[in-house]
């Protein structure tokens, strides 16, 4: 039988797959749970039902979205410099930057946000 090591304070699997013969000290078995199905690192152990559940989805907060958005705006500042105007690309970059500015207003927390695409 194979086992996952869990963090006893969170019951989340923190280490790979082991058999009891794999250099694991016998007293450490208290932190190991048998693998059932496709359970793996990051999965949550329910000690009441003695079952594994998939890891919780980690969503990106609105604060993190604003930080990422601000970085994307900073990275594209040079694309809309006044000295380049008129430039056919500048209108596309202005539209992109407006989408970035509006993005937090329409954001709903998800695991992998889909950002506006920068002009090529």
N, C-alpha and C positions, 0 to 999 in steps of 0.2 A: 504494500500500500504506500502511496505517496502523500506527503504532507506539505502544508504551507505554514511558515512561521507567521504568527500574528503579533501585532503590537498590543499588549494586554490592556493598555489604557483606552485604545480606540477600537479594538477588535478588527482592524484592517490588516490584511495580509501584506507583510513587508519584505518577505524574502522568498526566494525561489522554491523549487520543488525538491523535497528531500525524501529519502527513505530512512528508516530508523538506523540503518547501517552507515549512513553518510556523515561521519565525523560530528555527530550531534550528541552532546552530552545528555545522558539520560535525564538529569534534572531539568533540562531545558524543554522536555516534551510538553510541559504544562503550557507552553506558548505555541504549540503546533496543533494544527487541525487537519484531518484527512481531506484530501481533495475529492470533491464530488463533481462530476460533469466537467465543465470547462473552467472552473474557478481558477484564478490566478492572482498574481500580485496586484494589489489595489482593491480586491474584492472585500466585502464586509461579511464578517462571521456573526451570525445571530446565535448567541449562546443559549437562548431559551428554546428555539426550535432546532438548534444544531444543524443549521443550513447556511449555505453561502448565498449572498445576493450580489448582483452586479454593482460595480462602483457607482456612487452617486454622480450625476452629471454636474460638472463644475461650470457654472455660468460666469460670464464676465460682467462685472458690475458697471454701472453707468460712470462711476469715477474712473475706472480703468479705461473705458471707452473714450472718455474725454482726454485722458493722457495720450492714448494712442493716436487719437484724432489730432491733437496739438502737435505731436511729432510729425505726422504726415503733412500738416500744414507748414511746419517749419522746413521740412525737406523740400517742399515745392515752392517756397517763397521766391527763389531765384527765377522760376519759370515765368513769373508774371511781372518782372521788373519793367518799369516804365521805359527804360532805354531800348528795350526790344520792340516796343510798339511802333508801327503796326506789324503784327506778326500773326499769320493764320493760326498758329498753335496757341497763341495767348488766350483766344476765346475759349478753346477747349479746356485749358488749364484753369481759367476763371470759373467755368461751369463746374469742373471737378472740385475745386476748392469750395464753391458754394454748397455742393453736395456734402462735402466733409463737415462744413459748419452746421448744416441742418441734420446731420446723421444722429446726434444724441437725442434730438427731439422725437425721432421716430423709432429709436432703438428699444427692443424688448429683449430682456436677458436671455441669451442663448450660449451654448458651448462654443460654437465657432461662428462669430459674426461675419456677415458678407459685406465687405467694404465696397464703396464705389471704386470703379477701375480708373486708374490714372491714364491720361492720354498717352499714346505711344509716340 
